[in-house]
Amino acid sequence: MTKKYDIAIIGAGAAGLTAAFTAAGFSKKTVLIDRNLPGGECTWSGCIPSKSLINIAKEVHHAKKYSPELKVDTSEVLKDIQKVIQKVYAGESPEVLRESGIDFLNAYATFTGPNTLEVDGETIEAKKIILSTGSTPLVPPIDGLREVDYLTNESIFKLESFPKTMTILGAGPIGVEMSQALNRLGVKVTLVEKSDRILSNDDEELALMIQQRLVEEGVTIHAGAAAVKAAQQGSQIELTVEKDGKEMTISNEGLLVALGRQANVSGYNLETAGVEYDKKRIQVDEHMETTAKGIYAIGDVVGPYQLSHMANAQGITATQNAILPINRKMNYDNVTWCTYTDPELGHSGLSEAQAREQHGDSIRVYEQDYADIDRANTKQGSIGKVKIVLDKKGHILGASILGDRAGEIISQIQTLKTLSINMGKLSSVIHPYPTYSEVLVKIGKKVYVDNLLNQPVVKTFNKAKAGELPVKKIGLYGAAAATGFGIANMAIQNNTKPQLGVENGRLTEVPSTPNAVSSQTTVRSKFVPAWPYNGSKEQAKKNLIGMLKSYEGIRIAQVNNDYVYAIASSKLLKFKDDIEFYFNDAAQQIEFRSASRVGYSDQGVNRKRYNEMKKRYSSISTHTRNS
């Protein structure tokens, strides 16, 4: 017997769950398949248990300051971590999935064709398939490693108690977080890293500050040391490393391998479906579609960032592309991450080196120490620093933040960066006092002042004042200033909303500006045809609003029974165009009107936008009927 679905998803981790809930939200018949329980690495062995461990370790660390002899029963710690895991799992269990309209199959899935799967002896047929098979810990071919009882993040939280001593191989985010947390619980930790420093993907200065903090707390760090051999000696695991041309042996009860992750690409019979892959990833295009049409891949199995929040973003993008007629590109410009050490280390966008490579020396770099904010000074031993890289106009290219609440503060940076808001505008935003986010306001004020000083008017006056500007240029500037009055008038016109709406069954008279079009005008040069309902009025309005929401630079300002009003803003000068739609029930069509507030701005853009909108609306309407 064959079961048929609109969307089949293989892998119920962060990416797969997001894809499943997104598909169900579009009322698509959805099945989620995984050989393990829902939640994936994040719930069972990654984000959730590690952050629970970090929280507990932080509490113990602060308590030990006032009770130095405090001893910790790590078996109780591990029990508490399991309780947290179960609490999170309760929100993504098979029962919750069923209540959301998602079928869950706890089994293996293998391809038998381009749109068919074999699952537990049954055939699943789906219109679209999404692969979110995840990743597993990378275990390198170190001599003897396979013969010792090494741990990974998948096994360490299943222990009854932590070892008294531990070697951690790898100083990426997992290794560094675990080093600090276990050390704070009383485990003697040795951290081994092949590179010359920890956290090689983060800002070097800030990473070295974290490294110094770990050393001060008692973690032994061997940077620039390559593991060459492992051996089990009774209850001890000996790891031989090579550093500066010499070998040394590190002996501890436990060995945690934290050297990254490898994509799960084997065992799914991907070749049968025509899905191309290598040992590192499944190959996808910018829309998250694989080499096999109708099959998408997301999450750790794709990369390039093996992060749960990036997997969620990919899951939404891929699912919408699988369902909707208009494809969205996956955008990695605003990648971000946070390492949950104490203090935290957050990152957004480009590093300073990457920014200089792409934008040259025109970039602006701002730094601010946590020592300059009162909230940080209320905590003894607090360290922290913010680095923000801007383009020459003051827009964010990247940032790194070391300090308490860095994960939350970097999210404010993400908002500004994603929405292309100038950093200087943060200077006027009132923040509660005292808070850690005040550190951004201080930078925002610096940027605001620098933005003013970089204005041509101010630069010219400053040069004139300093005697650096010839008399002729001062005269030319005066003429340019006069022209500025015309620009000011345009700005006023651009921000004045015209009289809009419907009168006597018609949209208001089209303005006299050359850049205007309407389906109800008698002027031939400005006329454009109305759009047919292509079904019921309700469905036509739904299709129209869906089209507008996906249209870049469009903001819906008003929705009534027979009328929809939206505003379009140009990218460069932010000129505004008013776009109106009137549902003419008598003619079963949508009347259209669009006009620019600034008469001669961006000549012809309304007609071009009309043609593009009509094409998208028609495509969505056709897709809706076929569905």
Backbone torsions as a table, in degrees:
resi	resn	phi	psi	omega
1	MET	NA	136.8	-179.4
2	THR	-105.2	127.9	174.6
3	LYS	-97.9	132.5	-175.9
4	LYS	-109.3	137.4	-179.6
5	TYR	-136.2	159.5	171.4
6	ASP	-75.8	-45.8	-177.5
7	ILE	-131.0	128.6	172.1
8	ALA	-117.1	131.9	-176.5
9	ILE	-122.1	126.3	178.9
10	ILE	-103.1	112.6	-179.1
11	GLY	111.9	118.6	-173.9
12	ALA	-111.1	39.2	173.3
13	GLY	-86.2	-157.8	-176.7
14	ALA	-57.6	-46.6	-178.7
15	ALA	-66.7	-46.0	-177.8
16	GLY	-64.7	-42.1	178.1
17	LEU	-62.7	-43.8	178.1
18	THR	-60.5	-44.4	179.0
19	ALA	-62.1	-41.6	-178.0
20	ALA	-65.3	-47.3	-179.9
21	PHE	-66.5	-33.9	177.4
22	THR	-66.4	-46.1	179.5
23	ALA	-62.4	-43.8	178.7
24	ALA	-63.4	-33.6	178.2
25	GLY	-64.9	-24.8	175.7
26	PHE	-91.8	13.0	178.3
27	SER	62.8	32.9	177.0
28	LYS	-94.0	142.1	177.1
29	LYS	-71.2	115.8	-167.3
30	THR	-125.2	138.7	172.9
31	VAL	-126.0	136.2	178.7
32	LEU	-115.9	126.5	-172.8
33	ILE	-122.8	130.5	176.6
34	ASP	-156.5	139.8	178.6
35	ARG	-71.6	-19.3	176.8
36	ASN	-108.7	176.5	177.9
37	LEU	-71.3	156.2	179.2
38	PRO	-58.8	151.8	178.4
39	GLY	124.2	-37.0	177.3
40	GLY	65.1	-164.5	-177.0
41	GLU	-58.8	-38.6	-176.2
42	CYS	-59.7	-47.0	-177.1
43	THR	-75.1	-43.7	-168.6
44	TRP	-92.6	-28.5	-174.9
45	SER	-146.1	6.2	-176.5
46	GLY	-122.7	-108.0	-172.6
47	CYS	-52.2	-51.0	-171.4
48	ILE	-69.0	-57.0	-179.3
49	PRO	-64.5	-36.5	-178.4
50	SER	-67.5	-39.9	179.3
51	LYS	-71.9	-32.3	173.7
52	SER	-63.4	-44.4	177.4
53	LEU	-60.5	-44.1	-179.2
54	ILE	-62.0	-42.2	179.3
55	ASN	-62.3	-44.4	179.7
56	ILE	-64.3	-45.0	-178.8
57	ALA	-62.2	-35.9	179.0
58	LYS	-65.8	-42.0	177.4
59	GLU	-61.7	-43.2	179.9
60	VAL	-64.3	-42.1	-178.8
61	HIS	-59.5	-45.1	-179.9
62	HIS	-69.6	-36.0	179.1
63	ALA	-65.8	-36.4	-178.4
64	LYS	-66.2	-21.9	178.1
65	LYS	-62.2	-34.5	-177.7
66	TYR	-105.5	-12.5	175.5
67	SER	-135.4	76.3	-173.1
68	PRO	-57.8	-25.4	-176.9
69	GLU	-89.9	8.0	-177.1
70	LEU	-59.8	130.1	177.1
71	LYS	-111.6	144.0	-176.0
72	VAL	-115.8	129.8	173.1
73	ASP	-87.2	100.3	-173.5
74	THR	-69.3	-16.7	175.0
75	SER	-66.5	-35.4	177.2
76	GLU	-72.0	-34.6	176.5
77	VAL	-60.5	-46.3	-178.9
78	LEU	-65.9	-33.2	176.1
79	LYS	-65.3	-41.6	178.6
80	ASP	-64.4	-38.3	178.3
81	ILE	-62.9	-41.3	178.6
82	GLN	-63.7	-34.6	177.0
83	LYS	-64.4	-39.9	178.1
84	VAL	-64.6	-42.9	178.0
85	ILE	-57.4	-46.6	-178.7
86	GLN	-64.9	-35.0	178.6
87	LYS	-64.2	-43.2	178.4
88	VAL	-69.1	-41.8	-179.5
89	TYR	-60.9	-30.6	-179.7
90	ALA	-60.0	-21.9	179.9
91	GLY	-91.4	-0.5	-179.4
92	GLU	-141.1	23.6	-178.6
93	SER	-72.4	165.5	177.0
94	PRO	-55.2	-34.7	179.1
95	GLU	-64.4	-43.2	178.4
96	VAL	-64.8	-39.9	179.1
97	LEU	-62.4	-44.6	179.8
98	ARG	-62.0	-41.0	178.9
99	GLU	-63.0	-24.0	179.4
100	SER	-92.6	4.5	178.5
101	GLY	85.8	21.6	-179.0
102	ILE	-113.4	124.9	173.5
103	ASP	-79.5	135.8	177.0
104	PHE	-118.9	127.8	177.8
105	LEU	-116.1	118.1	-178.5
106	ASN	-89.2	79.8	-173.4
107	ALA	-163.0	172.6	174.3
108	TYR	-78.6	152.8	175.7
109	ALA	-132.0	131.5	176.3
110	THR	-132.9	145.9	-179.9
111	PHE	-73.6	137.1	171.1
112	THR	-116.3	-5.6	179.3
113	GLY	-172.5	-178.8	-177.7
114	PRO	-65.6	-22.2	177.9
115	ASN	-138.6	24.2	178.5
116	THR	-130.3	147.0	179.8
117	LEU	-131.0	149.2	170.1
118	GLU	-103.1	121.5	-178.0
119	VAL	-131.2	109.9	177.6
120	ASP	53.3	43.1	176.8
121	GLY	83.9	-4.9	179.3
122	GLU	-109.1	159.8	178.5
123	THR	-102.2	128.8	175.4
124	ILE	-111.0	126.4	176.5
125	GLU	-115.1	130.5	-177.5
126	ALA	-135.8	145.9	176.9
127	LYS	-66.4	-40.4	178.0
128	LYS	-135.2	145.2	-179.3
129	ILE	-125.7	136.9	179.2
130	ILE	-120.6	124.8	179.6
131	LEU	-95.6	121.3	175.8
132	SER	-137.3	57.5	-170.8
133	THR	-78.2	-7.4	171.0
134	GLY	76.6	-154.9	-176.7
135	SER	-147.7	167.1	176.7
136	THR	-129.8	159.8	-179.8
137	PRO	-57.4	137.0	177.7
138	LEU	-81.7	122.2	178.1
139	VAL	-116.6	108.3	-174.4
140	PRO	-73.1	161.8	-179.5
141	PRO	-79.2	61.7	176.8
142	ILE	-82.6	134.7	-177.7
143	ASP	-53.5	121.4	175.8
144	GLY	84.8	-6.6	-174.8
145	LEU	-64.7	-37.9	-178.3
146	ARG	-68.4	-16.5	-178.0
147	GLU	-93.5	-3.8	-179.3
148	VAL	-107.5	163.1	-178.2
149	ASP	-85.9	63.7	-179.4
150	TYR	-74.2	159.6	178.1
151	LEU	-113.0	156.6	168.2
152	THR	-131.4	179.3	178.3
153	ASN	-65.8	-18.6	178.7
154	GLU	-78.4	-19.8	-177.1
155	SER	-112.6	-23.4	-171.9
156	ILE	-65.3	-33.0	-178.0
157	PHE	-82.8	-2.4	175.2
158	LYS	-94.5	-3.1	178.0
159	LEU	-66.5	156.9	174.0
160	GLU	-79.0	-32.2	174.6
161	SER	-156.7	160.6	-179.4
162	PHE	-81.0	149.2	173.9
163	PRO	-61.3	157.8	179.4
164	LYS	-75.6	-26.0	176.9
165	THR	-134.0	147.3	-173.8
166	MET	-147.2	133.4	168.6
167	THR	-99.0	130.6	177.1
168	ILE	-115.2	120.7	-176.8
169	LEU	-99.5	109.1	-178.9
170	GLY	115.2	121.3	-177.1
171	ALA	-113.2	43.2	167.7
172	GLY	-83.0	-167.0	-177.5
173	PRO	-55.9	-44.0	-178.4
174	ILE	-64.0	-49.9	-177.0
175	GLY	-63.1	-40.3	-178.4
176	VAL	-70.8	-44.5	178.2
177	GLU	-59.7	-46.8	-178.1
178	MET	-67.0	-36.0	179.1
179	SER	-59.1	-50.3	-177.6
180	GLN	-66.8	-43.9	-176.9
181	ALA	-64.5	-48.2	-178.7
182	LEU	-65.4	-40.2	177.9
183	ASN	-59.3	-41.1	-179.9
184	ARG	-67.1	-23.3	178.0
185	LEU	-87.4	0.3	177.0
186	GLY	104.6	2.6	177.7
187	VAL	-82.9	130.6	177.4
188	LYS	-78.6	115.1	-170.0
189	VAL	-112.6	135.5	170.3
190	THR	-119.4	122.5	-177.6
191	LEU	-105.3	126.7	-177.2
192	VAL	-116.4	127.7	-178.5
193	GLU	-137.0	131.9	-178.9
194	LYS	-69.1	-36.2	178.6
195	SER	-72.3	171.0	-176.7
196	ASP	-82.5	-0.8	176.0
197	ARG	-154.8	168.1	177.8
198	ILE	-82.7	162.4	173.6
199	LEU	49.9	61.7	-172.9
200	SER	-67.2	-16.6	179.1
201	ASN	-88.8	-2.3	-178.1
202	ASP	-107.8	168.9	178.8
203	ASP	-53.5	129.1	-172.8
204	GLU	-62.6	-46.0	-178.0
205	GLU	-60.9	-44.2	-177.8
206	LEU	-71.4	-37.1	177.3
207	ALA	-63.7	-38.5	178.6
208	LEU	-68.3	-29.3	174.7
209	MET	-66.3	-39.2	175.1
210	ILE	-65.3	-43.2	-180.0
211	GLN	-58.5	-43.5	178.5
212	GLN	-64.7	-38.3	178.1
213	ARG	-62.8	-41.3	178.5
214	LEU	-62.8	-44.0	179.4
215	VAL	-61.8	-43.7	179.4
216	GLU	-61.4	-31.9	-179.7
217	GLU	-82.9	-9.7	174.7
218	GLY	117.2	3.0	178.0
219	VAL	-80.2	130.6	173.9
220	THR	-86.5	126.4	-176.9
221	ILE	-120.4	127.8	173.6
222	HIS	-114.0	94.2	176.7
223	ALA	-89.4	153.2	-177.5
224	GLY	71.0	24.9	-177.3
225	ALA	-117.8	124.2	-179.0
226	ALA	-102.5	129.2	178.2
227	ALA	-73.7	131.7	-177.5
228	VAL	-120.7	-20.8	-177.2
229	LYS	-161.0	145.5	175.7
230	ALA	-130.4	145.5	-179.8
231	ALA	-149.6	142.1	177.7
232	GLN	-90.9	121.9	177.8
233	GLN	-122.0	87.8	-176.4
234	GLY	64.5	-123.6	179.4
235	SER	-86.4	-2.2	-177.9
236	GLN	-104.9	147.1	172.7
237	ILE	-112.3	121.6	179.6
238	GLU	-97.3	126.1	177.5
239	LEU	-114.8	120.1	177.8
240	THR	-93.8	127.3	-179.9
241	VAL	-124.5	154.4	178.3
242	GLU	-112.8	125.0	-179.1
243	LYS	-140.0	128.9	-179.9
244	ASP	54.7	37.6	177.2
245	GLY	78.5	2.7	180.0
246	LYS	-120.4	147.5	178.4
247	GLU	-95.7	143.9	174.2
248	MET	-141.2	153.0	-178.0
249	THR	-113.8	130.8	178.0
250	ILE	-111.1	124.5	-176.7
251	SER	-119.1	121.8	177.9
252	ASN	-145.6	165.9	179.7
253	GLU	-66.1	-41.5	-176.7
254	GLY	-117.2	154.2	174.7
255	LEU	-133.7	113.9	178.4
256	LEU	-102.3	120.6	178.2
257	VAL	-92.7	114.5	-177.8
258	ALA	-130.8	65.8	-173.6
259	LEU	-110.9	28.0	179.0
260	GLY	98.0	-168.4	-173.9
261	ARG	-135.5	156.7	178.2
262	GLN	-122.1	144.9	-174.2
263	ALA	-68.3	142.3	175.7
264	ASN	-87.5	96.5	-177.1
265	VAL	-119.1	-7.9	-175.4
266	SER	-95.7	148.8	172.4
267	GLY	91.3	2.8	-178.6
268	TYR	-106.1	-0.4	179.1
269	ASN	59.6	42.9	-176.2
270	LEU	-61.4	-28.7	-179.1
271	GLU	-60.5	-37.2	-179.1
272	THR	-61.5	-32.3	-179.1
273	ALA	-88.5	-7.4	-179.0
274	GLY	83.1	21.8	-179.8
275	VAL	-90.3	119.4	-179.6
276	GLU	-88.5	142.0	-177.7
277	TYR	-159.3	166.5	168.5
278	ASP	-131.2	-171.4	-175.1
279	LYS	-70.4	-14.1	-177.9
280	LYS	-94.9	-30.6	-173.7
281	ARG	-168.1	163.4	166.9
282	ILE	-88.0	136.5	-176.9
283	GLN	-77.9	127.5	177.2
284	VAL	-133.9	161.2	174.9
285	ASP	-93.9	-171.0	-176.3
286	GLU	-69.7	-10.9	177.6
287	HIS	-100.6	7.6	-179.5
288	MET	73.0	17.0	177.8
289	GLU	-92.8	138.7	-179.8
290	THR	-78.0	-173.9	177.2
291	THR	-70.7	-11.3	175.4
292	ALA	-100.6	119.4	-176.8
293	LYS	-59.7	132.5	178.5
294	GLY	88.5	-2.5	177.1
295	ILE	-115.5	125.9	-176.6
296	TYR	-115.5	160.0	177.1
297	ALA	-139.9	141.8	-173.3
298	ILE	-146.3	163.3	173.1
299	GLY	83.2	-155.4	-175.1
300	ASP	-58.9	-29.6	-177.1
301	VAL	-70.9	-11.2	-180.0
302	VAL	-110.5	-41.5	-172.9
303	GLY	74.4	-157.7	-2.8
304	PRO	-77.5	-7.6	-179.9
305	TYR	-116.5	116.6	-179.6
306	GLN	-88.9	74.1	-176.9
307	LEU	-132.5	139.0	-175.2
308	SER	-60.5	-41.7	-177.9
309	HIS	-69.0	-31.7	175.2
310	MET	-72.0	-34.9	175.5
311	ALA	-63.2	-39.9	177.5
312	ASN	-61.7	-44.2	179.8
313	ALA	-62.8	-42.3	177.8
314	GLN	-64.8	-38.2	-179.7
315	GLY	-61.5	-43.4	178.7
316	ILE	-66.3	-45.7	-178.8
317	THR	-61.1	-49.3	-177.7
318	ALA	-63.6	-43.4	-177.7
319	THR	-66.3	-43.2	177.2
320	GLN	-62.8	-38.9	177.9
321	ASN	-67.3	-32.1	178.2
322	ALA	-71.6	-25.6	-173.9
323	ILE	-102.5	-44.1	-172.4
324	LEU	-91.8	155.4	-178.6
325	PRO	-75.9	-17.7	-178.7
326	ILE	-103.4	120.3	-177.3
327	ASN	-85.3	137.9	174.6
328	ARG	-104.7	143.9	175.5
329	LYS	-86.2	144.3	174.5
330	MET	-79.1	122.1	-175.7
331	ASN	-104.5	120.5	180.0
332	TYR	-103.5	8.2	-178.6
333	ASP	-61.8	-30.6	-174.8
334	ASN	-107.5	37.8	177.3
335	VAL	-63.5	144.0	179.4
336	THR	-148.0	157.1	173.5
337	TRP	-157.6	168.4	178.1
338	CYS	-144.7	133.8	173.1
339	THR	-100.0	125.0	-168.2
340	TYR	-93.7	52.1	170.1
341	THR	-78.7	-179.0	174.9
342	ASP	-122.3	103.0	6.0
343	PRO	-79.9	165.0	-179.7
344	GLU	-73.6	157.8	178.1
345	LEU	-129.7	107.8	-177.9
346	GLY	-105.6	151.3	-178.3
347	HIS	-139.7	144.6	176.3
348	SER	-143.6	133.2	172.3
349	GLY	66.7	-138.9	-174.0
350	LEU	-86.6	149.0	168.2
351	SER	-78.6	169.7	179.0
352	GLU	-60.8	-41.0	-179.3
353	ALA	-64.4	-43.7	178.9
354	GLN	-64.7	-39.9	179.8
355	ALA	-63.9	-41.7	179.6
356	ARG	-65.7	-36.8	179.9
357	GLU	-65.1	-37.5	-176.1
358	GLN	-89.3	-32.8	-172.3
359	HIS	-118.3	-2.4	179.1
360	GLY	75.2	-162.7	-175.3
361	ASP	-84.4	8.6	177.6
362	SER	-78.8	-9.1	-179.0
363	ILE	-66.9	157.3	178.9
364	ARG	-120.3	129.4	-178.2
365	VAL	-115.0	128.0	-180.0
366	TYR	-121.3	140.5	178.2
367	GLU	-129.7	148.2	177.8
368	GLN	-149.4	129.4	179.3
369	ASP	-85.2	145.4	174.1
370	TYR	-61.6	-24.4	-179.2
371	ALA	-63.3	-14.6	-179.1
372	ASP	-90.8	-0.5	179.0
373	ILE	-115.4	139.6	-172.4
374	ASP	-66.1	-36.2	-178.0
375	ARG	-60.6	-41.0	179.4
376	ALA	-65.8	-33.8	-178.1
377	ASN	-75.4	-10.0	174.8
378	THR	-77.7	-8.5	-179.2
379	LYS	-114.1	122.4	-179.7
380	GLN	-67.0	138.8	177.4
381	GLY	76.5	11.2	-178.4
382	SER	-68.9	134.8	173.8
383	ILE	-128.4	154.1	178.4
384	GLY	173.0	153.5	179.8
385	LYS	-158.1	144.5	178.6
386	VAL	-117.7	134.2	173.8
387	LYS	-125.8	125.4	179.7
388	ILE	-126.8	131.3	179.9
389	VAL	-108.6	123.8	-178.2
390	LEU	-117.8	158.5	170.0
391	ASP	-79.2	-179.0	-173.5
392	LYS	-66.2	-18.7	-179.6
393	LYS	-93.8	-10.2	177.9
394	GLY	105.3	11.3	176.9
395	HIS	-91.3	146.5	-171.9
396	ILE	-74.7	129.2	172.3
397	LEU	-101.3	-32.3	-179.1
398	GLY	-174.5	165.7	179.9
399	ALA	-158.4	151.4	171.9
400	SER	-134.5	134.8	-178.3
401	ILE	-132.2	121.8	171.8
402	LEU	-109.9	125.5	178.1
403	GLY	153.6	171.1	176.2
404	ASP	-58.9	139.8	179.5
405	ARG	63.9	21.7	-179.4
406	ALA	-58.8	-36.1	179.2
407	GLY	-61.3	-36.8	178.1
408	GLU	-77.7	-40.3	-177.8
409	ILE	-67.5	-37.7	179.4
410	ILE	-65.1	-24.5	177.8
411	SER	-68.2	-32.7	175.0
412	GLN	-66.9	-38.1	174.2
413	ILE	-62.1	-42.7	179.1
414	GLN	-58.3	-41.5	-179.7
415	THR	-62.7	-48.8	179.6
416	LEU	-61.6	-42.9	-177.1
417	LYS	-67.9	-47.0	-176.9
418	THR	-64.9	-37.5	-178.7
419	LEU	-90.4	6.0	178.7
420	SER	54.7	43.8	177.2
421	ILE	-92.7	130.1	-178.9
422	ASN	-62.0	136.5	-178.5
423	MET	-59.3	-30.8	-179.3
424	GLY	-63.3	-25.6	-179.2
425	LYS	-68.3	-19.3	179.4
426	LEU	-67.3	-18.6	-178.2
427	SER	-64.0	-25.0	-177.9
428	SER	-98.0	0.7	180.0
429	VAL	-88.0	122.3	-178.7
430	ILE	-77.7	124.7	177.7
431	HIS	-110.2	148.1	175.0
432	PRO	-61.4	149.7	177.9
433	TYR	-121.8	137.7	-5.9
434	PRO	-92.7	133.5	176.0
435	THR	-136.6	161.3	178.2
436	TYR	-69.3	-29.6	-177.4
437	SER	-67.3	-10.5	175.9
438	GLU	-59.6	-23.1	179.9
439	VAL	-62.4	-32.0	178.4
440	LEU	-74.2	-34.5	178.6
441	VAL	-63.0	-40.0	179.0
442	LYS	-61.1	-42.1	176.9
443	ILE	-68.2	-40.6	179.2
444	GLY	-57.0	-38.4	178.8
445	LYS	-66.7	-39.9	177.3
446	LYS	-62.2	-43.9	-178.9
447	VAL	-64.3	-41.1	180.0
448	TYR	-58.9	-46.2	179.6
449	VAL	-63.8	-44.4	179.9
450	ASP	-64.3	-36.9	176.8
451	ASN	-60.5	-42.0	178.4
452	LEU	-63.6	-44.9	-178.3
453	LEU	-65.4	-23.7	-179.8
454	ASN	-88.6	-3.8	176.9
455	GLN	-66.1	138.0	-179.0
456	PRO	-54.5	-38.3	-179.6
457	VAL	-61.0	-50.1	-177.1
458	VAL	-66.7	-41.9	-179.7
459	LYS	-62.5	-38.3	179.6
460	THR	-67.0	-46.6	179.0
461	PHE	-62.9	-39.2	179.2
462	ASN	-64.6	-39.1	178.2
463	LYS	-67.3	-40.2	179.2
464	ALA	-64.5	-41.9	180.0
465	LYS	-62.8	-34.9	-179.1
466	ALA	-85.2	-1.0	179.3
467	GLY	76.4	20.1	-177.6
468	GLU	-95.9	-3.9	-174.6
469	LEU	-110.9	125.1	178.5
470	PRO	-61.3	153.9	-178.8
471	VAL	-57.7	-40.4	-178.8
472	LYS	-59.9	-39.8	-179.1
473	LYS	-70.6	-31.6	176.8
474	ILE	-63.1	-41.3	177.7
475	GLY	-63.8	-42.2	177.6
476	LEU	-61.6	-38.8	179.1
477	TYR	-63.3	-38.1	179.0
478	GLY	-60.1	-40.9	177.9
479	ALA	-64.2	-40.4	178.9
480	ALA	-64.6	-37.1	179.2
481	ALA	-63.4	-37.0	178.7
482	ALA	-64.2	-41.4	176.9
483	THR	-59.9	-29.1	-179.2
484	GLY	-59.1	-27.8	177.4
485	PHE	-62.0	-36.8	177.0
486	GLY	-64.7	-39.3	177.7
487	ILE	-64.3	-39.5	178.4
488	ALA	-62.1	-41.3	178.1
489	ASN	-62.9	-39.0	176.5
490	MET	-62.1	-40.7	179.7
491	ALA	-62.5	-41.3	178.5
492	ILE	-63.7	-45.3	179.5
493	GLN	-61.8	-40.4	-178.1
494	ASN	-64.8	-27.6	-177.2
495	ASN	-104.0	13.3	175.8
496	THR	-104.7	117.2	-178.7
497	LYS	-75.6	125.5	179.6
498	PRO	-74.8	171.6	175.5
499	GLN	-72.6	119.2	-176.0
500	LEU	-125.2	176.3	173.7
501	GLY	119.0	-162.1	-174.6
502	VAL	-120.5	134.2	176.1
503	GLU	-132.2	124.1	176.7
504	ASN	53.6	44.9	176.4
505	GLY	74.6	15.0	179.5
506	ARG	-136.9	152.1	171.0
507	LEU	-67.7	152.3	-179.5
508	THR	-59.1	157.7	-175.7
509	GLU	-55.8	134.9	-179.4
510	VAL	-64.4	136.7	-178.9
511	PRO	-61.5	167.0	-177.9
512	SER	-81.8	-3.6	-178.6
513	THR	-62.9	143.5	-179.9
514	PRO	-61.7	-33.0	-175.4
515	ASN	-90.2	72.6	-179.6
516	ALA	-152.9	144.7	176.5
517	VAL	-138.9	154.2	-179.1
518	SER	-157.6	149.4	176.2
519	SER	-86.3	-4.9	-177.2
520	GLN	-119.3	11.5	178.2
521	THR	-85.8	154.2	175.8
522	THR	-96.4	-4.3	177.9
523	VAL	-83.3	114.8	-172.4
524	ARG	-58.9	-39.2	-176.1
525	SER	-67.4	-18.0	-178.4
526	LYS	-108.5	1.5	-174.3
527	PHE	-82.0	139.3	170.3
528	VAL	-137.1	145.5	-177.9
529	PRO	-68.9	148.9	172.9
530	ALA	-72.3	167.4	-179.7
531	TRP	-104.2	136.9	177.3
532	PRO	-71.7	152.3	177.7
533	TYR	-60.7	-39.0	-174.3
534	ASN	57.5	44.9	-178.1
535	GLY	134.7	-151.1	-179.3
536	SER	-75.7	161.4	177.3
537	LYS	-63.1	-40.6	-179.1
538	GLU	-61.1	-43.5	-179.8
539	GLN	-69.6	-36.4	178.1
540	ALA	-62.2	-42.4	179.0
541	LYS	-66.2	-39.8	178.9
542	LYS	-62.3	-43.8	179.5
543	ASN	-64.4	-41.2	-179.7
544	LEU	-62.9	-48.4	-178.7
545	ILE	-64.6	-39.2	176.5
546	GLY	-61.1	-39.9	177.7
547	MET	-64.5	-43.7	-178.2
548	LEU	-65.2	-38.9	-178.7
549	LYS	-64.6	-29.8	-178.3
550	SER	-91.1	0.4	-175.1
551	TYR	-92.6	120.6	-177.2
552	GLU	-64.1	136.1	176.8
553	GLY	82.7	7.2	-178.8
554	ILE	-109.4	133.7	173.9
555	ARG	-122.9	123.8	177.8
556	ILE	-76.8	122.5	-175.0
557	ALA	-104.3	-24.7	-175.5
558	GLN	-157.9	135.9	175.6
559	VAL	-134.4	115.1	174.5
560	ASN	-117.1	-175.4	-177.6
561	ASN	-59.6	-46.5	-175.5
562	ASP	-114.0	9.9	-168.5
563	TYR	-147.5	134.8	175.5
564	VAL	-129.9	132.4	-178.2
565	TYR	-125.5	130.5	179.8
566	ALA	-133.9	158.5	179.5
567	ILE	-123.2	129.8	176.2
568	ALA	-107.2	139.4	178.5
569	SER	-122.1	130.7	178.6
570	SER	-70.7	152.8	-174.7
571	LYS	-68.9	-45.6	-169.4
572	LEU	-77.2	-58.8	-174.3
573	LEU	-104.7	2.1	177.6
574	LYS	60.4	32.1	173.3
575	PHE	-66.9	142.2	-174.7
576	LYS	-105.9	138.2	173.5
577	ASP	-119.2	135.5	177.7
578	ASP	-95.3	126.3	-177.4
579	ILE	-120.9	127.7	-176.6
580	GLU	-127.7	146.3	177.8
581	PHE	-130.7	128.9	178.9
582	TYR	-120.1	123.5	-178.4
583	PHE	-83.7	101.4	-177.4
584	ASN	-88.4	91.3	-175.7
585	ASP	-62.0	-35.1	-177.6
586	ALA	-62.1	-40.7	-179.4
587	ALA	-96.0	-3.9	-178.5
588	GLN	55.1	46.9	-179.6
589	GLN	-148.5	161.9	179.4
590	ILE	-101.2	115.5	176.4
591	GLU	-77.8	144.8	-173.7
592	PHE	-124.5	140.0	174.4
593	ARG	-148.0	132.6	178.9
594	SER	-145.1	132.3	-179.7
595	ALA	-148.5	144.1	178.1
596	SER	-83.8	141.8	178.3
597	ARG	-72.1	-36.6	176.0
598	VAL	-94.3	115.3	-166.3
599	GLY	-52.0	-43.5	-172.2
600	TYR	-109.3	19.1	-178.2
601	SER	-80.1	135.9	169.3
602	ASP	50.3	54.8	-171.6
603	GLN	-47.0	125.2	174.3
604	GLY	88.1	-0.5	-174.0
605	VAL	-67.1	-31.6	-178.3
606	ASN	-64.2	-40.8	179.1
607	ARG	-68.8	-40.1	177.3
608	LYS	-62.5	-43.5	179.6
609	ARG	-65.9	-38.7	177.5
610	TYR	-56.9	-48.7	-178.4
611	ASN	-60.8	-41.7	179.9
612	GLU	-67.9	-43.1	179.4
613	MET	-63.8	-42.2	179.3
614	LYS	-60.4	-41.9	179.6
615	LYS	-63.4	-44.8	-179.4
616	ARG	-67.6	-43.0	179.4
617	TYR	-60.9	-43.2	179.4
618	SER	-62.7	-40.6	-180.0
619	SER	-64.8	-43.7	179.3
620	ILE	-66.0	-41.1	179.7
621	SER	-62.1	-43.3	178.8
622	THR	-63.7	-43.2	179.2
623	HIS	-63.0	-40.0	-179.8
624	THR	-64.1	-43.3	179.2
625	ARG	-64.5	-40.9	-178.6
626	ASN	-69.1	-25.9	179.6
627	SER	-74.2	NA	NA
